[in-house]
Structures are given as structure tokens and as C-alpha cells.
Amino acid sequence: MLMHDRLATSMLLFMAAIGIWGLFMYFTGNGPSGSFNGALMIGEVLIIAQVAFGVILYIRGFRPESSIHILYGVTAVVALPFIWSYMRERDARQALLIFSLGALFVAGLAIRGMTTAS
């Protein structure tokens, strides 16, 4: 349970940092960089690891107080790939803005997930 808790905090901070970084790049007139795209990939791996530990806990009999906790986890996993599939043919700066907002959305999901955990 400790690892699931710590990964949630890491995911929150990492995705919030990516979101803020992306918004900064957008408002300064820059497009997405390879470093930003790589950070998004690392963030997605972090989300998947978080959910994997949650699945292990669920299998071992640890259940969240509310089933909405599971919905937050599933939504966090699919958010960035969904954005990628939607934005891959669009303007790079527009994609940067949407990915940045998506990262902040996932950070918000992490907050909500923490509040619904047992």
C-alpha cells in the first residue's frame, strides 16, 4: 500500500510539473520539444505503474472505499493516449496546449484518487 501511495504523490507532482512546463512553452511561443514528449512518455509509464500496484492491491483484497477510485485510475491511464490519438494530425502548438492541459487533468485525477482511497 505504501508504494501505491507514494506513486500517487509522484504522479501528481510529475504530471503537474509537465502541465506547467508545457503551458510555459506554449505561452512563450514555443512548440513541443523532444524533452517534453519524453517527459509525457515517462509520465504515462508512471501512471501505468501506479495502476499496476493498484491492481495488485485489489487482487490481494484491499479495496477502495468508493469504486469511483477505480474510475479515476482507468481514466488516468487512457487520457494521454486518447489525446495523442486525437491530436497527432493537428498543429504542434495546439497539441502542446492540449497535452499540457491533459497533464494537469491527470494531476487532478491523482488528487481525486487520493481523496477516494481507503
N, C-alpha and C positions, 0 to 999 in steps of 0.2 A: 504494500500500500504506500510505503514511503516513496518508492521510485515513481509511482503514478502521480503522487502529489508533487514531487519535485519536477517531473517532466511538465506538468501543467503550468507551474510557475515559469519554467524555462520557455515553454511555448508562448505564454503570454508576453513575456518580455521580448523574446526574439521577434515575434510577429509584429508587436507594437513598434519595435525599432525599425523593422523593414518598412512598415507603413509610413512612418515619419520620414525615413530616408527617401523613400520613393516620392512622397509629396514634396519634399525639399527639392529633389531633382526636377520634378515636374514644374514647380513654380519658379525655378531658376532658368527654365527654358531648355533643359537637357532632356535627352531621351534615355531609355533604359540602357544600362551598361551590362557587360558580361558579369560583373561582380554582383549586381543587383539580381540578375536572373539566377546566378548560382546561389545567392542567399535564399531566393524563393524555393529552390530545389532542396536546400538544406532544411528550410522551414517545413516543407512537406514531409521530408523524412522524419523530422522531429514529431510532427503530428501523427504519422503512422506508428512511430514507436510508442507514443502516448496511448493511442488506441489499442495497440497490441498488449500493453501492460493492463489496460482496462479489460480487455477480453480475458486475459489470464485470471485477473481478479474475479471476473464474473463466473468463469468456469469453476474456480475454487470456492464459490459460494458467497462472495462478497457482492452485495447488490446495492446500487444507489437507492437513496430514499425515494427518488422520483425517476420514472422511466424517461422523462424528458432529458435527463443527463445523457442517456444513450443517443438521443436525437442530436444533441449538441456535438457529440463525438463524431457521429456519421456525417453531419453537415460540415464539420471542420475538415474531414478527410476529402470530401468531394468539392469543396469550394474552389480551391486553386486550380485543380484540373478542369473544372467547369469553366472558370474564367479563361483559362488557356484555350480551350476548345472554341469559346465564343470570340475571343479577341485575336486569334492567330492570323487572320486575314485583314486586320484593321491597322490603322495608323499606329506607329510605335509609341508616340507620346500619349495617345489616347489609351493604349494598352497599359502604359506605365501608371497612368492615373487610376485605372480600374484595378490593376494589381495592387497598388498601394492601398486603395480603399478596401479591397478584398483582404489584405493582410490585417488591416485594422478590424475588419469584421471578424476574422478568425481570432484575433486577440479578445474581442468582445465575447465570442463564443467560449473562450477559455475562462473568462471571468464568470459567465453564466454557469458553465460547467462546474466551476469550483463552488458556486453557491448552492448547487443542487446535489453535490456529492454528500455521502453519508459520513 
